[in-house]
Amino acid sequence: MRFYLDHAATTPLRPEAREAWLTAAEVVGNAASTHGAGQDARRLLEDARETIAEALGCDPIEVVLTSGGTESINTALHGMWTSRAADADAVVLPDGEHHATMDTVMALAAAGALVRPVALTALGRIEPAAFADALPGAALATALVANNEVGTLNDARALSAAAAAAGVPLHLDAVAALGHVPLSFRELRSVAAAGTGLVAMSIAGHKIGAPVGVGALVVARTARMAPLLHGGAQQRGLRPGTQDVPGAAALAAALMAARSEFDVENARLTGLRDRLVDGIRTAVPAARLLGDPVDRLPGNAHILFPGAVGESLLFLLDVAGVAASTGSACQAGVAEPSHVVMAMGGSERDARSVLRFTLGRTSTDADVDAVLGAIADAYARASGARSAGRS
Ligand SMILES: Cc1ncc(COP(=O)(O)O)c(C=O)c1O
């Protein structure tokens, strides 16, 4: 048996999304073509865009379809920087952001941007006051709605209000939050001078059961954003190229399905996660939940196993049929210490001793039981691995 507890990496395709995807794939025609076939494709695309806009609380024209979270983030940050660089040179980058954001900002730094970091709290949160302190005069700011590793939720509304007050354009990375946190672009926006405050928000379809390869960037009508890609005039010129009609239809279907079960499913995941965390603590008394114990993604259990090597734990659990994650990036197949745990004040040793279990739509009690049945032995052996490695 296999037990999948890595839904934050990617979650299984929803049947509704699969059906919408396959049905739309049968439609022949480029949505930019003026003939009847093209117009059929166009209608499907624009219906999907309307549904996506409704789910994300924005206008259809503000939905820019992309290939996923990384592309959305790159498009937003490069585009905002290019359109603002003549006026200001600082980019506000909180610690503990996803690599798609950190590495994009590093690319901007190579092109002359000055990076203004914002420290995380010990629970992994961006403190709105600290964020506000970093904003004055900045070219742009970015922030996670929910931290994808430790699961802590940020007060996105407060961050957006701070950006509006400072007259700085803000991008929100809502990839990990999607499906688990109410996300209305309109409601998150504070009244701001045109082109400032919240202007862009990134999501990825595969985190909620749409196929891998489709995502969206919400771009406010008033945003100043230069295109990253160049070509046709599709999607306000911000993402030129033939549009992915099946991907859009699947994303719309997944968003609708996620919305219809939002409350019930998040309550169910919270219950499963709490049982998982309590059970791990009983099996491994030294284990500690990281991140905010309450204000966190419902399906996220991010656990520090003191003295154990996270990679070894991951391997031993995999042998027992359990798929989890260290949550952090890999370099040549070797996990790096978690930059998020270190930004929360953890040591490098701690940052190598964490595992992230994430639950989703297909998770059941059997998944929790599988972890609880394997974790004590895996911990004993993975702690031994570290002692042996050091002697
Ligand atoms: C918070 C966050 N941002 C961005 C990304 C990148 O998204 P994608 O894998 O769709 O490119 C991820 C993916 O894990 C994520 O969790």
The ligand as a MOL file (V3000), in Angstrom:
LIG
                    3D

  0  0  0     0  0            999 V3000
M  V30 BEGIN CTAB
M  V30 COUNTS 16 16 0 0 0
M  V30 BEGIN ATOM
M  V30 1 C 4.1290 28.9920 -2.1900 0
M  V30 2 C 4.5480 28.4830 -3.5210 0
M  V30 3 N 4.8880 29.3460 -4.4820 0
M  V30 4 C 5.2450 28.9510 -5.6980 0
M  V30 5 C 5.3010 27.6230 -6.0390 0
M  V30 6 C 5.7050 27.2140 -7.4300 0
M  V30 7 O 4.5850 26.7380 -8.1160 0
M  V30 8 P 4.7080 25.7650 -9.3970 0
M  V30 9 O 5.2820 24.4890 -8.8920 0
M  V30 10 O 3.3110 25.6120 -9.8810 0
M  V30 11 O 5.5870 26.4140 -10.3770 0
M  V30 12 C 4.9720 26.6630 -5.0750 0
M  V30 13 C 5.0530 25.2280 -5.3850 0
M  V30 14 O 5.2350 24.4010 -4.5310 0
M  V30 15 C 4.5730 27.1030 -3.7770 0
M  V30 16 O 4.2470 26.2430 -2.8110 0
M  V30 END ATOM
M  V30 BEGIN BOND
M  V30 1 1 1 2
M  V30 2 1 2 3
M  V30 3 2 2 15
M  V30 4 2 3 4
M  V30 5 1 4 5
M  V30 6 1 5 6
M  V30 7 2 5 12
M  V30 8 1 6 7
M  V30 9 1 7 8
M  V30 10 2 8 9
M  V30 11 1 8 10
M  V30 12 1 8 11
M  V30 13 1 12 13
M  V30 14 1 12 15
M  V30 15 2 13 14
M  V30 16 1 15 16
M  V30 END BOND
M  V30 END CTAB
M  END
